Amino acid sequence: MIEDDDLFASEMSGVAPLKRDSRVTLRRKPTASERASMQLRRAAAVAASEPDKNILIRKNIVPLAPWTVLNFKRPGIQNGVFRKLRLGRYEAEARLDLHRMTIATARRELFDFVADCHQLGLRSVILIHGKGDTPSPQGPHSILKGCTDHWLRELDIVQAFHSAQPRHGGTGAVYILLRKSEEKKRQNRERFS
């Protein structure tokens, strides 16, 4: 080994190290167009992070038993109207199926669905949340059913809701009665005046 080291040292005796360029690269100042572009990108990034308009809460929602009947009626809703809703006598003008959705996805979809239906002037819709068969020590329970019950009560445009008849999904679906849109109110005033 010593011979190898001596041989290497003798071979390298006349070698000089190479000169290196400095490794620090100086950045040039950005041009006016580059500064403007950077400001636009920053403004777009700030605008893209606008707050969520969805008012539905995500925490502390109690799961319900699969056979629990959901029902809710705001003050001012006539008993006959609620009875027709409960019996499924209003034709569903739209439907949303939440099966196999996560809570976050279901929250967003339910909020958007109800808002879109109200904007389109729909009054009676059906929401399918499923009965749920999540095993637990207390027995089966439905997380999305509990979320649906809680979320629909939070939305002011929901006037009433009730679990569906067996032909429409039974306790795995819910009929929803929405408040009239301003356009529908205007049409009714014109029609009856």
mmCIF file of the C-alpha atoms, coordinates in Angstrom:
data_MODEL
# 
_entry.id   MODEL 
# 
loop_
_atom_site.group_PDB 
_atom_site.id 
_atom_site.type_symbol 
_atom_site.label_atom_id 
_atom_site.label_alt_id 
_atom_site.label_comp_id 
_atom_site.label_asym_id 
_atom_site.label_entity_id 
_atom_site.label_seq_id 
_atom_site.pdbx_PDB_ins_code 
_atom_site.Cartn_x 
_atom_site.Cartn_y 
_atom_site.Cartn_z 
_atom_site.occupancy 
_atom_site.B_iso_or_equiv 
_atom_site.pdbx_formal_charge 
_atom_site.auth_seq_id 
_atom_site.auth_comp_id 
_atom_site.auth_asym_id 
_atom_site.auth_atom_id 
_atom_site.pdbx_PDB_model_num 
ATOM 1   C CA . MET A 1 1   ? 0.000    0.000  0.000   1.00 0.00 ? 1   MET A CA 1 
ATOM 2   C CA . ILE A 1 2   ? 2.844    2.339  0.790   1.00 0.00 ? 2   ILE A CA 1 
ATOM 3   C CA . GLU A 1 3   ? 4.195    1.808  -2.689  1.00 0.00 ? 3   GLU A CA 1 
ATOM 4   C CA . ASP A 1 4   ? 0.865    2.874  -4.168  1.00 0.00 ? 4   ASP A CA 1 
ATOM 5   C CA . ASP A 1 5   ? 0.822    6.068  -2.100  1.00 0.00 ? 5   ASP A CA 1 
ATOM 6   C CA . ASP A 1 6   ? 4.403    6.925  -3.109  1.00 0.00 ? 6   ASP A CA 1 
ATOM 7   C CA . LEU A 1 7   ? 3.632    6.220  -6.745  1.00 0.00 ? 7   LEU A CA 1 
ATOM 8   C CA . PHE A 1 8   ? 0.534    8.461  -6.640  1.00 0.00 ? 8   PHE A CA 1 
ATOM 9   C CA . ALA A 1 9   ? 2.444    11.301 -4.958  1.00 0.00 ? 9   ALA A CA 1 
ATOM 10  C CA . SER A 1 10  ? 5.275    11.129 -7.531  1.00 0.00 ? 10  SER A CA 1 
ATOM 11  C CA . GLU A 1 11  ? 2.826    11.174 -10.432 1.00 0.00 ? 11  GLU A CA 1 
ATOM 12  C CA . MET A 1 12  ? 0.963    14.172 -9.022  1.00 0.00 ? 12  MET A CA 1 
ATOM 13  C CA . SER A 1 13  ? 3.995    16.230 -8.034  1.00 0.00 ? 13  SER A CA 1 
ATOM 14  C CA . GLY A 1 14  ? 3.877    18.637 -10.987 1.00 0.00 ? 14  GLY A CA 1 
ATOM 15  C CA . VAL A 1 15  ? 0.079    18.992 -11.178 1.00 0.00 ? 15  VAL A CA 1 
ATOM 16  C CA . ALA A 1 16  ? -1.457   22.376 -10.342 1.00 0.00 ? 16  ALA A CA 1 
ATOM 17  C CA . PRO A 1 17  ? -5.140   22.731 -9.299  1.00 0.00 ? 17  PRO A CA 1 
ATOM 18  C CA . LEU A 1 18  ? -7.560   24.104 -11.879 1.00 0.00 ? 18  LEU A CA 1 
ATOM 19  C CA . LYS A 1 19  ? -8.833   27.624 -11.435 1.00 0.00 ? 19  LYS A CA 1 
ATOM 20  C CA . ARG A 1 20  ? -12.528  27.741 -10.519 1.00 0.00 ? 20  ARG A CA 1 
ATOM 21  C CA . ASP A 1 21  ? -15.132  30.328 -11.353 1.00 0.00 ? 21  ASP A CA 1 
ATOM 22  C CA . SER A 1 22  ? -16.967  31.764 -8.384  1.00 0.00 ? 22  SER A CA 1 
ATOM 23  C CA . ARG A 1 23  ? -19.993  29.646 -7.582  1.00 0.00 ? 23  ARG A CA 1 
ATOM 24  C CA . VAL A 1 24  ? -22.262  32.504 -6.655  1.00 0.00 ? 24  VAL A CA 1 
ATOM 25  C CA . THR A 1 25  ? -24.427  33.586 -9.575  1.00 0.00 ? 25  THR A CA 1 
ATOM 26  C CA . LEU A 1 26  ? -25.665  37.122 -9.348  1.00 0.00 ? 26  LEU A CA 1 
ATOM 27  C CA . ARG A 1 27  ? -29.337  37.640 -10.153 1.00 0.00 ? 27  ARG A CA 1 
ATOM 28  C CA . ARG A 1 28  ? -30.249  40.436 -12.428 1.00 0.00 ? 28  ARG A CA 1 
ATOM 29  C CA . LYS A 1 29  ? -33.022  42.824 -11.457 1.00 0.00 ? 29  LYS A CA 1 
ATOM 30  C CA . PRO A 1 30  ? -36.435  41.822 -12.841 1.00 0.00 ? 30  PRO A CA 1 
ATOM 31  C CA . THR A 1 31  ? -37.803  43.886 -15.690 1.00 0.00 ? 31  THR A CA 1 
ATOM 32  C CA . ALA A 1 32  ? -40.988  45.934 -15.357 1.00 0.00 ? 32  ALA A CA 1 
ATOM 33  C CA . SER A 1 33  ? -43.041  43.277 -17.160 1.00 0.00 ? 33  SER A CA 1 
ATOM 34  C CA . GLU A 1 34  ? -41.656  40.533 -14.884 1.00 0.00 ? 34  GLU A CA 1 
ATOM 35  C CA . ARG A 1 35  ? -42.543  42.605 -11.790 1.00 0.00 ? 35  ARG A CA 1 
ATOM 36  C CA . ALA A 1 36  ? -46.076  43.171 -13.113 1.00 0.00 ? 36  ALA A CA 1 
ATOM 37  C CA . SER A 1 37  ? -46.456  39.459 -13.838 1.00 0.00 ? 37  SER A CA 1 
ATOM 38  C CA . MET A 1 38  ? -45.252  38.588 -10.349 1.00 0.00 ? 38  MET A CA 1 
ATOM 39  C CA . GLN A 1 39  ? -47.759  40.991 -8.778  1.00 0.00 ? 39  GLN A CA 1 
ATOM 40  C CA . LEU A 1 40  ? -50.596  39.469 -10.836 1.00 0.00 ? 40  LEU A CA 1 
ATOM 41  C CA . ARG A 1 41  ? -49.610  35.952 -9.734  1.00 0.00 ? 41  ARG A CA 1 
ATOM 42  C CA . ARG A 1 42  ? -49.518  37.040 -6.095  1.00 0.00 ? 42  ARG A CA 1 
ATOM 43  C CA . ALA A 1 43  ? -52.942  38.700 -6.383  1.00 0.00 ? 43  ALA A CA 1 
ATOM 44  C CA . ALA A 1 44  ? -54.382  35.553 -8.007  1.00 0.00 ? 44  ALA A CA 1 
ATOM 45  C CA . ALA A 1 45  ? -52.978  33.378 -5.226  1.00 0.00 ? 45  ALA A CA 1 
ATOM 46  C CA . VAL A 1 46  ? -54.602  35.570 -2.576  1.00 0.00 ? 46  VAL A CA 1 
ATOM 47  C CA . ALA A 1 47  ? -57.928  35.668 -4.454  1.00 0.00 ? 47  ALA A CA 1 
ATOM 48  C CA . ALA A 1 48  ? -57.949  31.873 -4.896  1.00 0.00 ? 48  ALA A CA 1 
ATOM 49  C CA . SER A 1 49  ? -57.937  31.394 -1.144  1.00 0.00 ? 49  SER A CA 1 
ATOM 50  C CA . GLU A 1 50  ? -61.277  33.128 -0.553  1.00 0.00 ? 50  GLU A CA 1 
ATOM 51  C CA . PRO A 1 51  ? -63.280  31.802 2.396   1.00 0.00 ? 51  PRO A CA 1 
ATOM 52  C CA . ASP A 1 52  ? -65.691  28.891 2.053   1.00 0.00 ? 52  ASP A CA 1 
ATOM 53  C CA . LYS A 1 53  ? -69.293  30.128 1.660   1.00 0.00 ? 53  LYS A CA 1 
ATOM 54  C CA . ASN A 1 54  ? -70.633  26.813 2.882   1.00 0.00 ? 54  ASN A CA 1 
ATOM 55  C CA . ILE A 1 55  ? -72.239  27.431 6.300   1.00 0.00 ? 55  ILE A CA 1 
ATOM 56  C CA . LEU A 1 56  ? -72.727  23.775 7.196   1.00 0.00 ? 56  LEU A CA 1 
ATOM 57  C CA . ILE A 1 57  ? -70.734  22.636 10.231  1.00 0.00 ? 57  ILE A CA 1 
ATOM 58  C CA . ARG A 1 58  ? -68.549  19.543 10.138  1.00 0.00 ? 58  ARG A CA 1 
ATOM 59  C CA . LYS A 1 59  ? -68.011  18.603 13.768  1.00 0.00 ? 59  LYS A CA 1 
ATOM 60  C CA . ASN A 1 60  ? -70.026  17.171 16.657  1.00 0.00 ? 60  ASN A CA 1 
ATOM 61  C CA . ILE A 1 61  ? -72.738  15.601 14.493  1.00 0.00 ? 61  ILE A CA 1 
ATOM 62  C CA . VAL A 1 62  ? -74.430  12.608 16.069  1.00 0.00 ? 62  VAL A CA 1 
ATOM 63  C CA . PRO A 1 63  ? -74.886  9.504  13.853  1.00 0.00 ? 63  PRO A CA 1 
ATOM 64  C CA . LEU A 1 64  ? -78.430  8.143  13.756  1.00 0.00 ? 64  LEU A CA 1 
ATOM 65  C CA . ALA A 1 65  ? -79.842  4.640  13.733  1.00 0.00 ? 65  ALA A CA 1 
ATOM 66  C CA . PRO A 1 66  ? -80.731  3.314  10.247  1.00 0.00 ? 66  PRO A CA 1 
ATOM 67  C CA . TRP A 1 67  ? -84.451  3.112  11.093  1.00 0.00 ? 67  TRP A CA 1 
ATOM 68  C CA . THR A 1 68  ? -84.749  6.652  12.518  1.00 0.00 ? 68  THR A CA 1 
ATOM 69  C CA . VAL A 1 69  ? -87.394  8.710  10.711  1.00 0.00 ? 69  VAL A CA 1 
ATOM 70  C CA . LEU A 1 70  ? -86.243  12.223 9.901   1.00 0.00 ? 70  LEU A CA 1 
ATOM 71  C CA . ASN A 1 71  ? -88.832  14.985 10.096  1.00 0.00 ? 71  ASN A CA 1 
ATOM 72  C CA . PHE A 1 72  ? -88.648  18.745 10.395  1.00 0.00 ? 72  PHE A CA 1 
ATOM 73  C CA . LYS A 1 73  ? -91.062  21.583 9.703   1.00 0.00 ? 73  LYS A CA 1 
ATOM 74  C CA . ARG A 1 74  ? -90.439  25.306 10.079  1.00 0.00 ? 74  ARG A CA 1 
ATOM 75  C CA . PRO A 1 75  ? -93.136  27.443 11.689  1.00 0.00 ? 75  PRO A CA 1 
ATOM 76  C CA . GLY A 1 76  ? -95.627  28.673 9.109   1.00 0.00 ? 76  GLY A CA 1 
ATOM 77  C CA . ILE A 1 77  ? -95.693  25.511 7.009   1.00 0.00 ? 77  ILE A CA 1 
ATOM 78  C CA . GLN A 1 78  ? -99.266  24.284 6.766   1.00 0.00 ? 78  GLN A CA 1 
ATOM 79  C CA . ASN A 1 79  ? -100.039 20.834 8.141   1.00 0.00 ? 79  ASN A CA 1 
ATOM 80  C CA . GLY A 1 80  ? -101.614 19.756 4.837   1.00 0.00 ? 80  GLY A CA 1 
ATOM 81  C CA . VAL A 1 81  ? -98.481  20.731 2.904   1.00 0.00 ? 81  VAL A CA 1 
ATOM 82  C CA . PHE A 1 82  ? -96.289  18.826 5.368   1.00 0.00 ? 82  PHE A CA 1 
ATOM 83  C CA . ARG A 1 83  ? -98.591  15.783 5.200   1.00 0.00 ? 83  ARG A CA 1 
ATOM 84  C CA . LYS A 1 84  ? -98.379  15.736 1.378   1.00 0.00 ? 84  LYS A CA 1 
ATOM 85  C CA . LEU A 1 85  ? -94.581  15.968 1.640   1.00 0.00 ? 85  LEU A CA 1 
ATOM 86  C CA . ARG A 1 86  ? -94.466  13.154 4.217   1.00 0.00 ? 86  ARG A CA 1 
ATOM 87  C CA . LEU A 1 87  ? -96.629  10.910 2.017   1.00 0.00 ? 87  LEU A CA 1 
ATOM 88  C CA . GLY A 1 88  ? -94.484  11.572 -1.070  1.00 0.00 ? 88  GLY A CA 1 
ATOM 89  C CA . ARG A 1 89  ? -97.274  13.277 -2.994  1.00 0.00 ? 89  ARG A CA 1 
ATOM 90  C CA . TYR A 1 90  ? -95.022  16.023 -4.351  1.00 0.00 ? 90  TYR A CA 1 
ATOM 91  C CA . GLU A 1 91  ? -93.083  14.925 -7.403  1.00 0.00 ? 91  GLU A CA 1 
ATOM 92  C CA . ALA A 1 92  ? -89.335  15.137 -6.886  1.00 0.00 ? 92  ALA A CA 1 
ATOM 93  C CA . GLU A 1 93  ? -88.010  17.712 -9.326  1.00 0.00 ? 93  GLU A CA 1 
ATOM 94  C CA . ALA A 1 94  ? -84.368  16.797 -8.631  1.00 0.00 ? 94  ALA A CA 1 
ATOM 95  C CA . ARG A 1 95  ? -82.417  14.134 -6.763  1.00 0.00 ? 95  ARG A CA 1 
ATOM 96  C CA . LEU A 1 96  ? -78.999  13.801 -5.149  1.00 0.00 ? 96  LEU A CA 1 
ATOM 97  C CA . ASP A 1 97  ? -77.400  10.522 -4.075  1.00 0.00 ? 97  ASP A CA 1 
ATOM 98  C CA . LEU A 1 98  ? -74.776  10.738 -1.311  1.00 0.00 ? 98  LEU A CA 1 
ATOM 99  C CA . HIS A 1 99  ? -73.897  7.026  -1.255  1.00 0.00 ? 99  HIS A CA 1 
ATOM 100 C CA . ARG A 1 100 ? -70.177  6.314  -0.827  1.00 0.00 ? 100 ARG A CA 1 
ATOM 101 C CA . MET A 1 101 ? -69.269  9.989  -0.335  1.00 0.00 ? 101 MET A CA 1 
ATOM 102 C CA . THR A 1 102 ? -67.019  11.223 2.416   1.00 0.00 ? 102 THR A CA 1 
ATOM 103 C CA . ILE A 1 103 ? -68.473  13.681 4.919   1.00 0.00 ? 103 ILE A CA 1 
ATOM 104 C CA . ALA A 1 104 ? -66.523  16.573 3.374   1.00 0.00 ? 104 ALA A CA 1 
ATOM 105 C CA . THR A 1 105 ? -67.723  15.721 -0.140  1.00 0.00 ? 105 THR A CA 1 
ATOM 106 C CA . ALA A 1 106 ? -71.311  15.159 1.011   1.00 0.00 ? 106 ALA A CA 1 
ATOM 107 C CA . ARG A 1 107 ? -71.275  18.501 2.848   1.00 0.00 ? 107 ARG A CA 1 
ATOM 108 C CA . ARG A 1 108 ? -70.173  20.353 -0.277  1.00 0.00 ? 108 ARG A CA 1 
ATOM 109 C CA . GLU A 1 109 ? -72.546  18.450 -2.590  1.00 0.00 ? 109 GLU A CA 1 
ATOM 110 C CA . LEU A 1 110 ? -75.590  18.913 -0.327  1.00 0.00 ? 110 LEU A CA 1 
ATOM 111 C CA . PHE A 1 111 ? -74.959  22.648 0.073   1.00 0.00 ? 111 PHE A CA 1 
ATOM 112 C CA . ASP A 1 112 ? -74.461  23.175 -3.667  1.00 0.00 ? 112 ASP A CA 1 
ATOM 113 C CA . PHE A 1 113 ? -77.451  20.968 -4.550  1.00 0.00 ? 113 PHE A CA 1 
ATOM 114 C CA . VAL A 1 114 ? -79.884  22.835 -2.299  1.00 0.00 ? 114 VAL A CA 1 
ATOM 115 C CA . ALA A 1 115 ? -78.572  26.237 -3.451  1.00 0.00 ? 115 ALA A CA 1 
ATOM 116 C CA . ASP A 1 116 ? -78.809  25.256 -7.134  1.00 0.00 ? 116 ASP A CA 1 
ATOM 117 C CA . CYS A 1 117 ? -82.319  23.841 -6.743  1.00 0.00 ? 117 CYS A CA 1 
ATOM 118 C CA . HIS A 1 118 ? -83.493  27.005 -5.004  1.00 0.00 ? 118 HIS A CA 1 
ATOM 119 C CA . GLN A 1 119 ? -81.911  29.195 -7.673  1.00 0.00 ? 119 GLN A CA 1 
ATOM 120 C CA . LEU A 1 120 ? -83.653  27.156 -10.387 1.00 0.00 ? 120 LEU A CA 1 
ATOM 121 C CA . GLY A 1 121 ? -86.997  27.560 -8.614  1.00 0.00 ? 121 GLY A CA 1 
ATOM 122 C CA . LEU A 1 122 ? -87.425  23.885 -7.676  1.00 0.00 ? 122 LEU A CA 1 
ATOM 123 C CA . ARG A 1 123 ? -89.613  23.272 -4.622  1.00 0.00 ? 123 ARG A CA 1 
ATOM 124 C CA . SER A 1 124 ? -89.625  19.527 -3.971  1.00 0.00 ? 124 SER A CA 1 
ATOM 125 C CA . VAL A 1 125 ? -86.448  17.454 -4.182  1.00 0.00 ? 125 VAL A CA 1 
ATOM 126 C CA . ILE A 1 126 ? -85.225  14.136 -2.817  1.00 0.00 ? 126 ILE A CA 1 
ATOM 127 C CA . LEU A 1 127 ? -81.909  13.408 -1.164  1.00 0.00 ? 127 LEU A CA 1 
ATOM 128 C CA . ILE A 1 128 ? -80.650  9.831  -0.816  1.00 0.00 ? 128 ILE A CA 1 
ATOM 129 C CA . HIS A 1 129 ? -78.270  9.505  2.135   1.00 0.00 ? 129 HIS A CA 1 
ATOM 130 C CA . GLY A 1 130 ? -78.440  5.750  2.694   1.00 0.00 ? 130 GLY A CA 1 
ATOM 131 C CA . LYS A 1 131 ? -79.312  3.834  5.829   1.00 0.00 ? 131 LYS A CA 1 
ATOM 132 C CA . GLY A 1 132 ? -75.759  3.210  6.907   1.00 0.00 ? 132 GLY A CA 1 
ATOM 133 C CA . ASP A 1 133 ? -74.428  -0.035 8.280   1.00 0.00 ? 133 ASP A CA 1 
ATOM 134 C CA . THR A 1 134 ? -71.310  1.192  10.038  1.00 0.00 ? 134 THR A CA 1 
ATOM 135 C CA . PRO A 1 135 ? -70.629  -1.336 12.790  1.00 0.00 ? 135 PRO A CA 1 
ATOM 136 C CA . SER A 1 136 ? -70.105  0.019  16.290  1.00 0.00 ? 136 SER A CA 1 
ATOM 137 C CA . PRO A 1 137 ? -70.444  -1.260 19.878  1.00 0.00 ? 137 PRO A CA 1 
ATOM 138 C CA . GLN A 1 138 ? -73.865  0.440  20.130  1.00 0.00 ? 138 GLN A CA 1 
ATOM 139 C CA . GLY A 1 139 ? -75.111  -1.226 16.944  1.00 0.00 ? 139 GLY A CA 1 
ATOM 140 C CA . PRO A 1 140 ? -75.351  -0.026 13.337  1.00 0.00 ? 140 PRO A CA 1 
ATOM 141 C CA . HIS A 1 141 ? -75.543  3.703  12.745  1.00 0.00 ? 141 HIS A CA 1 
ATOM 142 C CA . SER A 1 142 ? -75.577  6.093  9.801   1.00 0.00 ? 142 SER A CA 1 
ATOM 143 C CA . ILE A 1 143 ? -73.126  8.952  9.798   1.00 0.00 ? 143 ILE A CA 1 
ATOM 144 C CA . LEU A 1 144 ? -74.421  10.610 6.601   1.00 0.00 ? 144 LEU A CA 1 
ATOM 145 C CA . LYS A 1 145 ? -77.993  10.352 7.863   1.00 0.00 ? 145 LYS A CA 1 
ATOM 146 C CA . GLY A 1 146 ? -77.059  12.266 11.006  1.00 0.00 ? 146 GLY A CA 1 
ATOM 147 C CA . CYS A 1 147 ? -75.193  14.835 8.935   1.00 0.00 ? 147 CYS A CA 1 
ATOM 148 C CA . THR A 1 148 ? -78.152  15.245 6.573   1.00 0.00 ? 148 THR A CA 1 
ATOM 149 C CA . ASP A 1 149 ? -80.553  15.780 9.476   1.00 0.00 ? 149 ASP A CA 1 
ATOM 150 C CA . HIS A 1 150 ? -78.276  18.385 11.031  1.00 0.00 ? 150 HIS A CA 1 
ATOM 151 C CA . TRP A 1 151 ? -77.316  20.185 7.816   1.00 0.00 ? 151 TRP A CA 1 
ATOM 152 C CA . LEU A 1 152 ? -80.841  20.540 6.422   1.00 0.00 ? 152 LEU A CA 1 
ATOM 153 C CA . ARG A 1 153 ? -81.949  22.244 9.649   1.00 0.00 ? 153 ARG A CA 1 
ATOM 154 C CA . GLU A 1 154 ? -79.136  24.786 9.228   1.00 0.00 ? 154 GLU A CA 1 
ATOM 155 C CA . LEU A 1 155 ? -80.257  25.915 5.756   1.00 0.00 ? 155 LEU A CA 1 
ATOM 156 C CA . ASP A 1 156 ? -82.899  28.668 5.850   1.00 0.00 ? 156 ASP A CA 1 
ATOM 157 C CA . ILE A 1 157 ? -84.194  27.838 2.373   1.00 0.00 ? 157 ILE A CA 1 
ATOM 158 C CA . VAL A 1 158 ? -85.218  24.354 3.573   1.00 0.00 ? 158 VAL A CA 1 
ATOM 159 C CA . GLN A 1 159 ? -88.804  24.722 4.779   1.00 0.00 ? 159 GLN A CA 1 
ATOM 160 C CA . ALA A 1 160 ? -89.451  21.092 5.710   1.00 0.00 ? 160 ALA A CA 1 
ATOM 161 C CA . PHE A 1 161 ? -88.131  17.580 5.237   1.00 0.00 ? 161 PHE A CA 1 
ATOM 162 C CA . HIS A 1 162 ? -89.283  14.064 6.026   1.00 0.00 ? 162 HIS A CA 1 
ATOM 163 C CA . SER A 1 163 ? -87.979  10.524 5.479   1.00 0.00 ? 163 SER A CA 1 
ATOM 164 C CA . ALA A 1 164 ? -89.202  9.078  2.207   1.00 0.00 ? 164 ALA A CA 1 
ATOM 165 C CA . GLN A 1 165 ? -91.822  6.435  1.591   1.00 0.00 ? 165 GLN A CA 1 
ATOM 166 C CA . PRO A 1 166 ? -90.516  2.875  1.049   1.00 0.00 ? 166 PRO A CA 1 
ATOM 167 C CA . ARG A 1 167 ? -90.972  3.157  -2.721  1.00 0.00 ? 167 ARG A CA 1 
ATOM 168 C CA . HIS A 1 168 ? -88.520  6.101  -2.754  1.00 0.00 ? 168 HIS A CA 1 
ATOM 169 C CA . GLY A 1 169 ? -85.904  4.692  -0.375  1.00 0.00 ? 169 GLY A CA 1 
ATOM 170 C CA . GLY A 1 170 ? -87.626  4.691  3.009   1.00 0.00 ? 170 GLY A CA 1 
ATOM 171 C CA . THR A 1 171 ? -85.449  5.824  5.877   1.00 0.00 ? 171 THR A CA 1 
ATOM 172 C CA . GLY A 1 172 ? -82.469  5.929  3.509   1.00 0.00 ? 172 GLY A CA 1 
ATOM 173 C CA . ALA A 1 173 ? -83.824  8.993  1.688   1.00 0.00 ? 173 ALA A CA 1 
ATOM 174 C CA . VAL A 1 174 ? -85.508  12.251 2.576   1.00 0.00 ? 174 VAL A CA 1 
ATOM 175 C CA . TYR A 1 175 ? -88.041  14.497 0.831   1.00 0.00 ? 175 TYR A CA 1 
ATOM 176 C CA . ILE A 1 176 ? -87.114  18.185 1.014   1.00 0.00 ? 176 ILE A CA 1 
ATOM 177 C CA . LEU A 1 177 ? -89.446  21.153 0.557   1.00 0.00 ? 177 LEU A CA 1 
ATOM 178 C CA . LEU A 1 178 ? -87.619  24.338 -0.420  1.00 0.00 ? 178 LEU A CA 1 
ATOM 179 C CA . ARG A 1 179 ? -88.704  27.938 -0.008  1.00 0.00 ? 179 ARG A CA 1 
ATOM 180 C CA . LYS A 1 180 ? -90.036  29.632 -3.134  1.00 0.00 ? 180 LYS A CA 1 
ATOM 181 C CA . SER A 1 181 ? -87.472  31.614 -5.052  1.00 0.00 ? 181 SER A CA 1 
ATOM 182 C CA . GLU A 1 182 ? -88.100  35.313 -5.663  1.00 0.00 ? 182 GLU A CA 1 
ATOM 183 C CA . GLU A 1 183 ? -88.781  34.557 -9.331  1.00 0.00 ? 183 GLU A CA 1 
ATOM 184 C CA . LYS A 1 184 ? -91.492  32.000 -8.440  1.00 0.00 ? 184 LYS A CA 1 
ATOM 185 C CA . LYS A 1 185 ? -93.075  34.452 -5.979  1.00 0.00 ? 185 LYS A CA 1 
ATOM 186 C CA . ARG A 1 186 ? -93.162  37.090 -8.716  1.00 0.00 ? 186 ARG A CA 1 
ATOM 187 C CA . GLN A 1 187 ? -94.746  34.642 -11.187 1.00 0.00 ? 187 GLN A CA 1 
ATOM 188 C CA . ASN A 1 188 ? -97.441  33.697 -8.646  1.00 0.00 ? 188 ASN A CA 1 
ATOM 189 C CA . ARG A 1 189 ? -98.243  37.356 -7.955  1.00 0.00 ? 189 ARG A CA 1 
ATOM 190 C CA . GLU A 1 190 ? -98.631  37.999 -11.681 1.00 0.00 ? 190 GLU A CA 1 
ATOM 191 C CA . ARG A 1 191 ? -100.748 34.906 -12.190 1.00 0.00 ? 191 ARG A CA 1 
ATOM 192 C CA . PHE A 1 192 ? -103.184 35.670 -9.352  1.00 0.00 ? 192 PHE A CA 1 
ATOM 193 C CA . SER A 1 193 ? -103.479 39.427 -9.847  1.00 0.00 ? 193 SER A CA 1 
# 
